[in-house]
Amino acid sequence: MALVGDAAYCASPAAGMGGSLAIIGAAALADAFQKHRGNAELAFQDYNESFRPYIERVQADAVNNLDVLNPKPKEAPPRRLASQLDCST
Ligand SMILES: Cc1cc2nc3c(=O)[nH]c(=O)nc-3n(C[C@H](O)[C@H](O)[C@H](O)COP(=O)(O)OP(=O)(O)OC[C@H]3O[C@@H](n4cnc5c(N)ncnc54)[C@H](O)[C@@H]3O)c2cc1C
């Protein structure tokens, strides 16, 4: 059995590529079947070996993207203390 798309290699939302990967993966699997003339065992092996490195790169990039999408503040934001607010009026 071979899986494609999110079921096979769900990338983080930070990758922004899940839809693209599902399409590219389906094409890679179809190409492998064509290359190996329908031999499922060889096609699955080829698909795994040729496509996995690309997926692993995308998943690693997604982890790096997290810092860009969700930057850590350089210093803690000032806390709004009730005592700093003039609530008397
Ligand atoms: C909020 C959000 C924003 C996104 N933005 C982007 C983006 O900008 N760019 C991008 O490339 N990707 C984006 N993605 C990711 C993208 O939507 C997915 O990676 C992509 O849809 C995966 O395709 P898929 O065919 O593998 O799975 P899905 O699209 O999840 O398709 C699976 C299908 O199987 C059906 N199903 C489930 N169980 C069964 C069952 N037992 N029997 C029959 N059918 C079943 C489901 O109903 C569904 O229709 C986003 C995802 C989300 C949630």
Ligand as a Chemical Component Dictionary entry (heavy atoms), coordinates in Angstrom:
data_LIG
# 
_chem_comp.id                   LIG 
_chem_comp.type                 NON-POLYMER 
_chem_comp.pdbx_formal_charge   0 
_chem_comp.three_letter_code    LIG 
# 
loop_
_chem_comp_atom.comp_id 
_chem_comp_atom.atom_id 
_chem_comp_atom.alt_atom_id 
_chem_comp_atom.type_symbol 
_chem_comp_atom.charge 
_chem_comp_atom.model_Cartn_x 
_chem_comp_atom.model_Cartn_y 
_chem_comp_atom.model_Cartn_z 
_chem_comp_atom.pdbx_ordinal 
LIG C1  C1  C 0 -6.857  26.015 7.166  1  
LIG C2  C2  C 0 -5.967  25.322 6.180  2  
LIG C3  C3  C 0 -5.251  26.074 5.267  3  
LIG C4  C4  C 0 -4.417  25.451 4.317  4  
LIG N1  N1  N 0 -3.734  26.210 3.416  5  
LIG C5  C5  C 0 -2.973  25.616 2.488  6  
LIG C6  C6  C 0 -2.300  26.402 1.498  7  
LIG O1  O1  O 0 -2.370  27.625 1.465  8  
LIG N2  N2  N 0 -1.562  25.746 0.568  9  
LIG C7  C7  C 0 -1.448  24.397 0.558  10 
LIG O2  O2  O 0 -0.766  23.851 -0.331 11 
LIG N3  N3  N 0 -2.064  23.633 1.487  12 
LIG C8  C8  C 0 -2.828  24.200 2.454  13 
LIG N4  N4  N 0 -3.471  23.438 3.378  14 
LIG C9  C9  C 0 -3.239  22.005 3.431  15 
LIG C10 C10 C 0 -4.074  21.263 2.384  16 
LIG O3  O3  O 0 -5.439  21.618 2.483  17 
LIG C11 C11 C 0 -3.914  19.752 2.626  18 
LIG O4  O4  O 0 -2.551  19.435 2.812  19 
LIG C12 C12 C 0 -4.461  18.976 1.445  20 
LIG O5  O5  O 0 -5.850  19.231 1.309  21 
LIG C13 C13 C 0 -4.224  17.484 1.635  22 
LIG O6  O6  O 0 -4.869  16.818 0.598  23 
LIG P1  P1  P 0 -5.265  15.319 0.782  24 
LIG O7  O7  O 0 -5.969  14.930 -0.495 25 
LIG O8  O8  O 0 -4.065  14.524 1.179  26 
LIG O9  O9  O 0 -6.247  15.247 2.026  27 
LIG P2  P2  P 0 -7.687  15.915 2.186  28 
LIG O10 O10 O 0 -7.820  17.155 1.367  29 
LIG O11 O11 O 0 -7.904  15.977 3.673  30 
LIG O12 O12 O 0 -8.646  14.841 1.534  31 
LIG C14 C14 C 0 -8.983  13.669 2.205  32 
LIG C15 C15 C 0 -10.400 13.316 1.799  33 
LIG O13 O13 O 0 -10.701 11.994 2.273  34 
LIG C16 C16 C 0 -12.005 12.019 2.799  35 
LIG N5  N5  N 0 -12.100 10.894 3.747  36 
LIG C17 C17 C 0 -11.620 10.813 5.008  37 
LIG N6  N6  N 0 -11.916 9.632  5.550  38 
LIG C18 C18 C 0 -12.569 8.933  4.596  39 
LIG C19 C19 C 0 -13.135 7.626  4.556  40 
LIG N7  N7  N 0 -13.052 6.797  5.584  41 
LIG N8  N8  N 0 -13.728 7.245  3.411  42 
LIG C20 C20 C 0 -13.788 8.070  2.329  43 
LIG N9  N9  N 0 -13.285 9.320  2.328  44 
LIG C21 C21 C 0 -12.678 9.739  3.441  45 
LIG C22 C22 C 0 -12.154 13.381 3.434  46 
LIG O14 O14 O 0 -13.520 13.719 3.585  47 
LIG C23 C23 C 0 -11.450 14.256 2.413  48 
LIG O15 O15 O 0 -12.307 14.702 1.383  49 
LIG C24 C24 C 0 -4.300  24.038 4.328  50 
LIG C25 C25 C 0 -5.039  23.287 5.260  51 
LIG C26 C26 C 0 -5.855  23.912 6.170  52 
LIG C27 C27 C 0 -6.665  23.070 7.161  53 
# 
loop_
_chem_comp_bond.comp_id 
_chem_comp_bond.atom_id_1 
_chem_comp_bond.atom_id_2 
_chem_comp_bond.value_order 
_chem_comp_bond.pdbx_ordinal 
LIG C1  C2  SING 1  
LIG C2  C3  SING 2  
LIG C2  C26 DOUB 3  
LIG C3  C4  DOUB 4  
LIG C4  N1  SING 5  
LIG C4  C24 SING 6  
LIG N1  C5  DOUB 7  
LIG C5  C6  SING 8  
LIG C5  C8  SING 9  
LIG C6  O1  DOUB 10 
LIG C6  N2  SING 11 
LIG N2  C7  SING 12 
LIG C7  O2  DOUB 13 
LIG C7  N3  SING 14 
LIG N3  C8  DOUB 15 
LIG C8  N4  SING 16 
LIG N4  C9  SING 17 
LIG N4  C24 SING 18 
LIG C9  C10 SING 19 
LIG C10 O3  SING 20 
LIG C10 C11 SING 21 
LIG C11 O4  SING 22 
LIG C11 C12 SING 23 
LIG C12 O5  SING 24 
LIG C12 C13 SING 25 
LIG C13 O6  SING 26 
LIG O6  P1  SING 27 
LIG P1  O7  DOUB 28 
LIG P1  O8  SING 29 
LIG P1  O9  SING 30 
LIG O9  P2  SING 31 
LIG P2  O10 DOUB 32 
LIG P2  O11 SING 33 
LIG P2  O12 SING 34 
LIG O12 C14 SING 35 
LIG C14 C15 SING 36 
LIG C15 O13 SING 37 
LIG C15 C23 SING 38 
LIG O13 C16 SING 39 
LIG C16 N5  SING 40 
LIG C16 C22 SING 41 
LIG N5  C17 SING 42 
LIG N5  C21 SING 43 
LIG C17 N6  DOUB 44 
LIG N6  C18 SING 45 
LIG C18 C19 SING 46 
LIG C18 C21 DOUB 47 
LIG C19 N7  SING 48 
LIG C19 N8  DOUB 49 
LIG N8  C20 SING 50 
LIG C20 N9  DOUB 51 
LIG N9  C21 SING 52 
LIG C22 O14 SING 53 
LIG C22 C23 SING 54 
LIG C23 O15 SING 55 
LIG C24 C25 DOUB 56 
LIG C25 C26 SING 57 
LIG C26 C27 SING 58 
# 
